[in-house]
Amino acid sequence: MRTVALLTVLGLGVLGAGDWRTYSGDAQRTGWAKAEKTLSKQNVGNLKVEWTAQLDNEPIEMWNLTAPVVIPYNYTPQGVRDIAIVAGSSDTIYGVDIDNGKILWKKKFSHEGTPVNKGTGGWLCPNAIVATPYIDAETKTVYVISSDGKLHSLAPTNGEDRATPIQFVPPFSKNWSLNMVDGVLYTTVSQGCNGARNGVYAMDLKDAAHPVTSYRTYGGVWGRAGAAAGFDGRIYAEIGDGPFDPEAGKLSDAFIALEPKTLKLADWYAPKNRVFIDKKDLDMGNMSPVVFRFKGRELIAGSGKEGIIYLLDSKSLGGDDHRSPLYRSPGFTNEEANFQARGFWGALSVWEDGDGTTWLYGPAYGPQHPGSPAFPTAYGEAPDGSIMAFKVVDKNGKPELSPAWRSVNMMAPDPAVIANGVVYALATGDATRQVASGGGILSSKERLAETKPAVLHAFDAQTGKELFSSGSTLKSFAHFSGLAVAEGRVFATTFDGKLHCFGLGDRGQ
């Protein structure tokens, strides 16, 4: 008891079960909030906006706020505070009290000699904070990468620096959601922004020198959740288009497995039709893989713009030839092979129900492929997109996906989050068209004109029945963001600089 009291006095508090410390909630990127018990199928229909916090970050191109992360039970001079952390594209980060939406603190990063971010890189290379921060629950430290590539270590209660910022990735590179395993912090880099090499980067925080290692990928790694971690600490990522020469160490349109900390290549898998994938710009770098256990195996699931889902065995991703997966699905979306507005985007999600059935959820852009297997339950036409739900089944000793349900129509859905038998998903309203009819690249202004307000949905995780919709409540769209679920609440950010908290509104009753 004295130890707990001492931790409290020091402001460390006690570790809560209801945190959401990273994109998709855990190192494996499942999107499953295992600790959430307040919200349920029975009461989620009563969700309402408990509060909305207006954050003053200035948007850059299509970018404004990252997905939120949440850390409860922080002891402060003002009492115990449960805090949401959100970073903004213009080098800002905020701590927000989740009980009332009050902004507890704000921090603005300076570049200290690095050229000032003027937002001149366009929507592909915005020179901005894109990566969702990471919260280390053991040390109660918030990690975030500013646009100049430096890693900042902050106190969640007041935003004060806990260490001197350290260069992690190249300045103004485009890096993605942070992950941590055994004291090693990971991120991924894509699009070659500001000349930065694409790849996976690691910083060992246990080593006083904080050494940085990297594995170069010739295609970008830009799945929303960054890299996923296996249960043994091995790191998994999906790579986008680029040169392909395995003997020369050049992989693209592929899955990779990297050794922890050293990032040495341990294994890889590339689809046999990767030449077609590359030619049509249907790369898989737009997705983060998810890691889960099934029937004594550790599986890695991933997808990409082509609309095909792969199941791989962690012991041998692609067999002896690196080209043979455990399972390759039919194309469930993207009949027209459209690189910009079809396929699966962001990350897959995984949940196991009370009967031991494993479910996989995919955020699909555009309509279902007419040649794909039918979903036993589908809630109308879905021309703009949907959440597609599959059961993972065993067939002759190997895993396969069995279509289960397809949701109502959703415009450019973000990755699903699952909690207590409920699937939460945001129809972002994002404008996915990138190329004008004449072949030129659309500007951010042109894309912004095509957006629509986001809508939060809640579905029965087993049947797909809609249990809640926010309707016209939200007034702006979301671009490459994500949800958080913690402490009986659902959190979402939108492009107008707002952090929204949905809950039951009955705190303390």
C-alpha positions, 0 to 999 in steps of 0.5 A: 500500500505504501508503494501505491501511495508513493506512486500516487504522490509522484503523479504516476497513479495506478495503471488503469484497465481502460486505456487506449495508448496506441492506434488500434489499441494494442501492439498487435493492432487488433482494434479490440478494447478488451477492457471496455464493459460500460458500453454494450449492445443493450445501451449503445443506442443511447450514445450522445455527444457528451462534449466537443473540444475545439482545438486550435491547431491550424490544418495543413492541406488535408491534415489536422488532428491525429486519432486520439489516445487515452490514459486514465487515472492521472494524479494531479494537484487538481485531483485524478484526471483521465486524459485524452491526447491528440496531436495536431498537424501544425506541431501542436499536441493537447491534453484534454480532460475526458470528463468535461472536454476541458483542455488541460494543456497545449504544447507547441513544438519549435524546430530549433534551426530546422527550416520552418514548416510552411505546409508547401508539400501538398497533401501527399507530403504535408510537412506535418505531424501525421503519426498518432502518439503513443502512451507508455502506460508503465512510465506514464509518458507520451511519445510524439514525433514533431514534423522535424523528426524529433521524438518528444517525451512528455508528461500526460498531466501537463505536457512538460518534457521528460527528456531532451527531444531526440532525432528519430526520423528524417526531418519532414518525413511522413511517418505513421503511428507509433508502436512500442514493444519491450522498450523499443519504439517503432514507426514507419515512413512513406512517400519519400517526403523531403528525400527521406528513405521509406522504411521501418524505424526503431529507437531503443529507449532502454539504451541510454544512447537511444540508438536508432536503427532502420530497415529500408523499404523501396515502397512506402509503408503508410498503413494507418496503424504503422507497424504491428508487433507479433507476440514474440516482439517481431515487427510486421509491415506492408510495403507499397509499390517499388522495385522488386529484386529480393536477392538485392534486398529490394522488396515492394508490394509485400509483407515483411517480418523484421527482428525486434530492435535490430530490424533485420529481415526475418521473412517476407511474402509477395503475391504472385500477381505483384507485377499487376499490383505495381502496374495498377498502383494497387499497392498494399502499403496503404494497410497495416497488418493485424496479428492474432492467434487462431487454432494454435497458430500466430496469424498475420492478416493484411490487405490493400487497394486490390481488395484481397485479404491474405492470411499468413503464418508467422512461422513462414509468411509465404512458404519456401518460395515466399509467394504461397500464403496460407489463404488468399481471399477473392477480391471483395471490393475494387472490381475496376482496379481503381487505385484511389477510391476502392479496396481496403484502407487503413487497417484490419481489426480482429475480435474473439466472441464469447463462443471462441469464434474469431472475427475479422473486420475490413474497412472497404472503400466503394461497393462490393465486388459483384464477383465475390461471395455473397454476405449472408447478411447485408444491410442494403447497397453500399456504393461508397463503402462499408465494414465487411465482417468475416469469420475466421474458420478452419478448413482442412487444418488451414484458416479461411475467411467466411463472409458474415455480414456487410454494413450499411453504406459508409463513405470511406470508413476508418478501421473498425474498433470492437468493444464488448460485442459492439463494432464502432466505425466512422464513415469519414466522409473523406474525398478519396478521388486524387486525379482529375478527369484530365489526368492532373493531381487534384489539389487539397482545395479541390478534394476538400470541396468533395468531402462530407460530414463524418458519421459514427456508427455502432453495429452488433459485432456478430450480426452487423445490425446498426445499433447507433448512428450519429446522423448529422451531429458531426459537421466535418469530415475526417482524413486518415484518422481513427477512433479510440474507446476507453472508460465508457466513451468513444472518441473521434476527431474531425478536420474542423479541429474538434475532438468529440466524445460520445458516451451515455452521459451518466457519469457518477449516477 
